[in-house]
């Protein structure tokens, strides 16, 4: 028996509410040391991006995020690798998490190189990109053996599922989830709304004091 449209809407609303609750309960996950983060650590805006290295729209979103970091010094961005588009996505994600062990700056250099690379991501290509990005490749290969890398990527996918992220890219901006590609203007508009809300809350606090 097929569900009535109103039943389907109610079910979707319930799922959305559950996802929002899960997001609120798990924001600490995205602030943890396991999630690579760049930008201003004391920023008033925290953007979290879910991505896959083989996702075309994620590559477009990378240009937006890169420009955002260049133009706005009061933003930090955390990268949640969600390798869902096959074995080469998983391989690239593992190399990227190993690169993180050489510091956030080196991670971002390697992340940038991967996002700009249009072709296949096999071990030879990943090694070449790591070398060009200035990483210690021998150290990177050693760090790939870390038994925590694969479980961390599994945690990323589990967390994404819990909060209702089913594909890439997706963004969380100051605790609110946005599914799909936003574009630079869309991302800036969301950030403006969040800053306006912060300023309104601050003004209200000052007035009440």
N, C-alpha and C positions, 0 to 999 in steps of 0.2 A: 504494500500500500504506500503510495507516494504521499509525502508530507505536503500539506497545504502551504501556499506561499507565506502566509502569516506565521505558520509554525517554523518554517525555514528561517524567516527573519528573526524570530525570537531566539532560535538556536544560535544563529550567527551573533546576535547581540550578547548572549550568554558567554559564548566563546571569546568575544572581544573583551568582555568584562574580566573574565578569568585571565586573559593574556595581560591586561593592564595591571591587574593585581600582582601577577607573577613578576612583571617588570618592576613594580614598586618595591617588591620584596627582595629583588635580586640586583639592584643597582650597584651594590658593593662589588659584585663580580666584575663589573666594567671599570671599577676604580682600582682593582687589584693589580699586583705586580706582574701577574701572568699575561695581562693584556698590554701590548705595546702602545705607548702613548707619546705623542710629540706636541710641541707648542708650549704655551705658558702654563706651568703647573698650578698657578693661582688664578687661572682664567675664570671669568664669570660665565662663560659658555663652554659646555662640554659636549662635543659631538662624538658619537660612537658610530662607526661604519661597519656594517656586515658586508663582506665581499668575497669573491672568488677570482683567482688570477686569470681564469679563462672566460670571465664574464665581460662581454662587450660594453654593457652599460656601466660596469664597475670601472672600466678604463676611462670612460667619459667622466664618471664621478671623480676619479682620481685627479683629473685636471682641475675640477672645481675645488676640491679639498686643498690641493697644492696652492692654488691662487688665494684661497681663503686664509691659509697659514701665512702667506706672503703679505697679505693686505691687512690682516686683523691680528694685532699682537695680544689680544685678550681672549684668545680661543685656545682650547686644547682638543686634540683629536685622538681617539683611541681606535685601534684597528682590530676587528674581530674576524679572523680568517675562518671562512665557512666553506671548505672545499667540497662542493656538491656536483661538480661538472666533470667527474671522471678521474682516473688515476694520475694524470699529469697535474691536475689541480691539487691533489693530495701531496704529490711529490714537491711541488713548488711551495706549498704551505709548510711542509716539514723543513725545507731549507730556510724558509723565511723565519720560522720560530727558532731555528738554530742560530741564524744571524742576529736575532735579538740579544743573544748572550754576549755579543760584542758591543752592546750599548744601543740606546734608542736612536742615536744619530746614524749609526751604521745600519741599523734595521731599516730606517726610513730611506737611506740611500739604496739599499737592496730592494726594498718594496717599490720604490720609484722605478728602478731599472726593470723590474718584473712587469709593472703596469705599462711601461712604455714599449715592452717587447711584444711584437704582434705574432710571433711564430710559436712553434712547438717548444715546450718546456721539458727537455730531457736533462739528464745529469750533466752532459757536456755543455749545454747552453747555460744551465744554472751556475756551473763553475765559472764560465766565462763572464757572466753578468756579475757574479760576486767579486771576481778579480777586478773588473772595471769599476765597481762601486767602492773599491779600496778595502775590502774585507781581507782578513787573514784566512785564506781558503783552507789551509791545513787544519787550523783550529776549528773552522766551520764544519769540516768533515768529521772531526772528533765529536763536536757538539751534536751532530746528527744522531749519534748513538744514544743520546739521552733518552732513557725509557719514559720520561714524562711528556715528551713532545706529542706523541699520538693520542694519549689520553686527554691532553689539553685541547687538542683539536676536536676530539669527540665531545668534550664538555662544551665547546663553542656551539657545536651543532645541537646538542641537547638544550642548551640555554636558549638558542634561537627558536627552537620548536616550542619551548615553554611560553615564550613571550609573543608567539604568533608570527615569527619571521619564517616565511616558507621559501623565500627566494632572495637573490641578490640583485642589486644592492638594496640595503635598507639602512635607515639612520635612526638613532636616538639623539634628540637634542634637548638637553636639560630635562631628561626624564620622560619625554614624549616620543612615541614611536611614529616614524614615517616610512611606509613601505614603498619601494620602487625608487626610480631615478628622479631626483628633485631638480637638477640643473643648478647652475650657479646662482641665478636670480632667485630661484625657489628657496635655496639654502639660505641665502642672505635675508630673504623675507621672513623665514622662520626664526632666524637669529634675532632680527629686529623685534619681532613679536615677543620673544623671550626676554630680551633686554628691557623692552617697554614694561613688561610685567614685573621684572625685578625692580625697576625704578619706581613703579607705582607702589609696590609693596614697601619699598624703603621710605617713600614719601609718607605713606600711611603710618608707618612705624614712628617716624619723626613727629608727625602730627599728634599721635596718641601719647607720646612721651611728653 
